Amino acid sequence: MGTYVIGIDIGTQGTKAALFNEEMGLVTTAFEESRLINPKPGVVWQEPDDLYRSCANTIRELLEKSGTRAREIAAIGIDGQMAGIMGVDGDGEASTYYDSWLDMRCGKYAEQMQARAGKRIIELSGGPATYVHGPKILWWKNENPEAYKKTAKFVLPQAYVVGKMTGLSGDEAYFDYTHLHFSCFADNANKKWSDELLEMFDVEKDKMARIVSPFEIVGKVTGEFAALSGLVEGIPVAAGCGDTAASTFGSGMFRKELILDIAGTASVLCSVVDKFVPDTEHGTLTMMRSPVDGLFVPLAYINGGGMCIRWFLDTLSGEPPATYMQLERESEPIEPGSEGLLFIPHFSGRVLPSNPNLKGAFLGLDFKHTRGHMFRAVMEAVAYEYKYYLSILRALYPENCFSQMLSIGGGAKSPLFNQIKADVLGLPVTNFETGETALLGSAVIAAVGVGLLSDYQKPIQRVMKRGTEFTVDLRKHEAYIPCGEEYLSAIEQLTPLYNNFMDNMRDGED
């Protein structure tokens, strides 16, 4: 057996791969930008072959940059985007494109599922019907019945790529259990498909792939993929998991009561618990399974929250665009609340709780406001949303003391963003010096799967190093309390406006 492991993260912005040694030390990385197909607002997909080739291309780059021989690779682990879905046919080839988590066309089916069985879906699957698998599958069934009929199994992007890498047929396709909360058709507590929910929405059970552990070795690299990637035939490949699951696992979230901020394309707040407590009252927290069987990761996220930061820089910061450092210098002296300026970060609708018609907005603009105010307001909005998520988490688990937050991802590099989160939430925030948690998580999963590692905790704890701790400024925390309340009030008042707007648009189309 070789001594190196490859971890791959199929993200929204691109595919990143990393090579790790047997001590889970990072050797080198590779990246290929994604091609998001976005012909009009609310429509986003990716071509499956792009995903497959991006993994081959980044693996080849890893080998070339490191000088590692292909036969020294012991295993491969892959994670990917979670809330989107795609289909494969009987031969394991793509029967649909990858229907991205950013695609909003399934909105009416989400509303139908919520109206018919909203709480029951949450009770069983652990998460509400929003822009996730269940409504997307119904969209394929009703809007593109030929592709639906051709589909043997619905799978996640990482499972599609692994299937192609290892030559799995449609019948061999799989669905790892970290994605069950997004399915709307699962009995998550028991790791199986729900006959009740599938029958209720007339979805054939045989279109749902077998449920597996992320640690399961599902196949070995074929000669075809070896030629494409520079590998050798026969390297074991683990089932893998969702990118958020890999990130939480790779960040060492094995101890209860920690809060984790994944400050990436989607702004995710989560924790780790050992009880399945679905959020039927608020429909806000969704119960993701950890890769570690028996642990759950209650989470909520802003769909494209991190993208709002990039959007502001690219669109509103001037020409040429300002740097993040410039914007932070301008924003840092401004008092909490950005002098009455609020930002709504839900450009693609609010996912959790479901509010699909909500859009982004600046509220309270005045001639005194500068781009520094606006940039700070964008960061504060993410923190206000997090504060709401945290209040639900504490209500579901009153016996747990959620007293510290860790931050990973691109946003974790921003001292101002971390300080704003600490002050709004009233929790100390610590960032990690390394941000490759998803890649590390996927590599460790593969290494454990093939027996290269007997323990997953020590390698992760050894590699992951904490960075700066941001303590709470109590004066600013008190000042932020009414701002967070105003943020939630603004969403409540904007909702009927956007609902009426969407109703008028639909009437115009008719």
N, C-alpha and C positions, 0 to 999 in steps of 0.2 A: 504494500500500500504506500502511496505517496505521502508527503508530509505537508503539502500546501492545500488550502481550501479557497474556493472562489465564492464570493457573495455578490449577488446582482440585485439591484433595486430598479424595477420598471416604474419610474415615476411619471408624473404628468408633464413636467418640463423636459424630461430626458431620461435615458437609461444610464445608470452608473454602475460600474463593476469595481470590485476590489479584490486584491490577492492578499491572503493572510498566511502567515507561517503557522507551525504547529502550536506555538504559544499564543496564537491569535493576535500577533503583532502585525500591523498594517505594513505591507511591502510596497504596493503601488495601487493607483486607481486609474480608471478610464471612464470617459463620458461621451455619449452621443445624444445630441439634442433631438427632442421629439418633433414629429410633424403632426400637429393638431389640425384637423380639418374642421373649419368653422365657417361654413358658407353664409350663415345668417345668425342673428341673435338667438340663443337658446339651443343651437344645434352644434354639437361637438362630437366627433368620433376620431378613431385612429384605425389605420389599416393593420390587420393582424400580422401581415408579413413584415411590416416595418418594425413591430415589436420583436419578432423572431430574429430578424437580421441585426437589430441593434444589440441583442445579447451576443450573437456570434462576433460582431465587429468589436465590441468592447472586450470580450475574452481574448481575441487575437491581439488587441492592443496591450492588454496586461502581460501576455506572454512575451511580446516583443520588447516592451519597456523594461521588464524585469530580467529577461534572459532565462526565465524558468523553463525547463523542459516539460512538455505536455504530460509525459508519463509520471511527473512528480506531483500531479494534481490528484488529491485523494477523493474529493467530493465537490459538488456544486449545490448551492442553496440559492433560491430565488424568492423575492417578495415582489408585490405589485400593488397597483391601485386597487381599491377595495369595493367601492360602491357601484362601479360599472359592471357590465356583464357582456358576454358574447356567447356564440354557439359554435359547436363543432359537429361535423357530420359523422357518419359511421366509420369513416377512415381516419377520423381525428383531425381532418382539415377544417378550416374555418368555414362555417355556414352563414355567418354574419360578420360585419365589422365589429370592432370593439366599441360598444355603446358607452361613452365616457360618463363618469360621475358628474361631469359638468353639463351634460346634455339634459335639457328640461322638457323634452317632448312628451315624456311619460306623465306629466303633471296631472292630466285629467284622470288617469288610471290610479294615481296615488290618492286623489280625492275620492274615487269610487271605493278603493280598498279601505280608506279611513272611515267613510260613511257606513260601509257594510259591516266591517269587523275591526275597527281601529284598535280598541282595547284588547281584543282577543289576539290580534297579531302581535302586539307588544308582550302580552302575557306568555305567549309560546315562543316567539322568535327572539324576543328581547329588545326589539327596536321597532320604531314606527314605520309606516309606509310613506316614504318620501321619494326622492330621486334615487332609488336603490333597485335591487334586483327584481323584486316582485312586480312593481309597476312597469319596469322596463320589459320584463318577459311578457306581460299583458299587452304592452305596446307592440312588440313583435308579433304576437299572436293575432292581434286585431288589425294592425296597420300594414303588416308585411307577412301575410300568412304563408307565402311560398317559402320564405326563409325559415319561418317557424317550423313548417312541415319538414324541411330538409334537416333541421337541427336534431341530432341524436341526444346531445347533452348540452346544458348550459354550464359554462365554466368561467373562471376568472382569468385575467390575462396571464398571470404567472403560470397557471395550470395549463393554459393553451401552449405557452412556450415550452414548458417542461415536456408536455405531450409530444410536441414536434421534435424536441431534442432527443427523446428516448423512443420515438416510434409507437406511442400509445394509440390504440384504436379508440373509436367513440365509446365503446362499451367499457374500456379501461380508464376513461377520463375520470377525474376526481374533483372533489370540492373540499378543501381543508376546513376544519371546524372554526378557525378564527373569523370566517366570513359569515357564519350562520345568522348573526344578528341583522345583517343587511338583506337576507333572503326573503323575508316575509312569509316563507313557507316551511319554516323549521320548528321542531321541538328542540330548542337550544339546550335546555337543561339536560336532555337525554341524548344529545348528539345524533338526532335522526330527523328525517323529513316528517312533517305533520300531514297525515292523511286528511285530517279535518280541514286544514287550510287549502291544501291542493284541490280537494273536492269542491270546496266552497267557491273557488275561483276558476274551476274547470281547467286546471293545468295537469297534464299527464305526469304521473309520478315517474314514469320511465325516462322522462326528459331531465330528471334531476340526477346529477352524478353521485357516485359513491362518496361517502364522507370519510375523510382520513385525518390522521394526525400530521402536523407539519413535519414531524421527525421521520415519517415513513419514507424509506427509499423506494420510489415508485418505478424506477427504471434506470437504464444506463445509456450513455451517449452512443448514438448510432454512428456508423461510418459516414453517413451524409453530413451530419452536423459536425463531426470531427474535421472533415475536409473544409467545411465552411468557416470554422472557428480556430483552427490550428491545434485542436485537442487531439487526443487519441481515443479510439473506440473503447467503450466499456467503463468509462468513469461513472460512478454512481451519482444519481441526482435525487435530492430530497424533494418531497412534495412542496415544501415551503409554505408561506403564509402571506397575509396582507401586509402592506408597508407599515401601517400604524402598529400592527401586532409585532412586526419585526423591530420597529423602533422602540417600543416599550420594553420588549424582551432584551434588546441590545443595550438599553440604558440601565439595566440592572433593576427593573421594577419587579422585584420578587418580594419586597417587604410591604405589608399593608400600611395604609395611611399616608404614603407619599402622594403628592400631586405631580403630574408630569405635564408640561407645556411643550407640545411639538409645534414649534414655530416655523412651519414650512408653507407650502402652497396653500394648504388648508390649515387653519389655526385650530389645533386640537387640544382640549383639556381632558385629562383622564386620571384615573387612580387604579389601584389594584385591591381587590377584595376576594374573599373566599366564599361568598354567598351570591346566588342568583336572585336579584331583587329587581324585577322589571319595573320601569317607571311608567305605570299605567295612568297615574294622575296628571303628570305634566307632559308626557310624550317628548321629553327633552334628552335624557340620558339613554344611550343605547348600550346594551350589555354584550360587549365583545368578549369572546373567550381569549384568554392568554394562550400562547403556544404551550405553556405549562398546564397540563390537564388538571382541572380542579380550581384554577384561579380564573377570575373574571376581571375585565377592564372596563368599568363603566366610563363612557366617554360621550362628548358632544363636540361639534366642530362648526366653524364658519366656512361655508363652501367658497373657497377662494379668498379666505381672509388675508393670507400672506400676499396674494396677488394684488390686493388693494394698495399695499405699500409700493409695489413695483409700478402699478398703474399711475399712482400719484407722481412718482419720480419721472416716469417716461412722458406723462401727458401734461402735467401742471407745474413742473418745477422750472420751466424755462428752456431756452435753446442756446447752447447745448444743455442737456439735462444736468441738474445739480447732482452732486454725489450724496450718498447717504450721510457722510460725515458733515457736509455743509448743512444739510437739512436738520440734523440733530443739534448742531451748534445754534441754529436759529430757534429751534423748538425748546431747548433745555431751560432757558430763563423764564419761559411763560408759565404762569400759575396754573394749577389744576383746574380743568374745565375749559381750558383754551379761551378764556374770557367770553364764555357764553356760546361757544361754537360746538355743535354736535355733528358727528359723522355716523351714517348708517352703512355698515360694510357688506350688506347682503345684496351684492350685484346680481347674483344668480338665484335669488330667493333665499329665505331663511329655511335651513334644513331641519334644525332641531331647536325648538319645536317647529313643526311644519308650517310654513307660511310662504307658499310657492310664488305668490304674486308680489311680494315685497321686493323693493329695489333699493339701490344705494342712493344716498343723499347727503348733502351738507345742509344743516339747519342753523339759522341764526347768523348768517353772514352779515358783517358790518364793514364799513370802510376802514375801521381800525385793524381788521384782520389781515395778516400777512401770510405768506406761504408757510412760515414757521408755525403759525397758529393752525393752519389746515393740516400740516403734516403731523403735528402733535395730536390733533383731534382724531386722525385716522388710527394712531396707535392706542389712544384712550378708548376708542370704540371697541377694539378687540378685548381690552381689559374689562370693560363693562360687561361684555358678553360672557367672558370667563367668570365674572363675579356671579352672574345669574346661574351659570352651570354649577358653580361651587355650592350655591345655596340649595340646589336640588340634590346634589350629592350628599350634603350633610343631612338633609331631610330623610333620604332613603337609608342612610347608615348612621343613625344618631349615636351609636356606641363607638364610632371611630373618631379619632382625633386627627383631622387633616390639617397639619400644622406647618408644612414645608412644601415648597414647589421647586422642582428641577426643570430646567429649560434646555431644549435641544433644537437643532435645525438652524436655518439661516438667520431667523430673527433673534436667536439666542446670542448672536454676536453683538447686538446693539445694547450698550449700557443704558441708554435712555429708555428703550422699550422694556428692558428688564426692571428698571426702577419704577416705571409707571405701573407695571403689573403688580409689583410688590406693594406699592402704595394703594392701589385700588382694591386689591384683594385682602390686604392686611396680613400678608404672608411673606416671610423671607424667600427670595428667589436665588437659586444657584445655577449658573450655566456650566456646561461641560466644555472642556478645552477642545475636544474632538466632536465632530458632528456626524460621524459615520455610523450611527447606532443601528440603522436598518441593515446596512451592509454587514456589520459585525454580527447582528442578530441572525441574519440568514446564514452566514458562514458557520456560526456556532451550531445552529440547528442541523446543518449538513454534517458537521464534524461529529456531533453526538449520534446522528443517524447511522453513520458508518462505523462508529466505535473508535474513532480517532481521539475523541474526548469522552471521558466517563462522567464528567461533571460539567454542567453549563454555568454555574454561578461563579466559580473562582476565575475562569478565564475572562469573563466579562468584567468582574469587579477589579481584576488586575489591570485590564486595558483602559477602562473608563476612568478618567481623572476629572475631578471637579475643578471648576475655574473660580470665578469671582462670586462672592455672596453679596446680594443686594438686600439690605435691611430696610424695614418699614420706617418711613418718616411719618410719625403719628399725626403731625399737623396736616400733612397732605392727605393722609388716609381719611381724616375727619372731613376735609374739604371735598373729597371725592364721593362721599356717601350720597349727597343729594344729586350729584351729577349722574351716578349710576341709575338712580330712580328716574331722573329726567330722560335718560336714554331709553329705558323700558317704556315709559309713557309715550315717547315719540314714536316708537314702533307701533304701539297700540293705536295711536291716532292716525298714523300713516296707512295702516292696513286697510281700512275701508276705502280710502282714496285709491289705492292701487288695485283693490278688488273691483271697484267700479270701472277703473280704466281698462282692466283686462276684459270685463264683461262687455264694455262698449266696443273693444277691438273685435271680440268674437261676433258680436251682433253685426259689425261692419263686414266681416268676412262672409257671414250668411247672406 
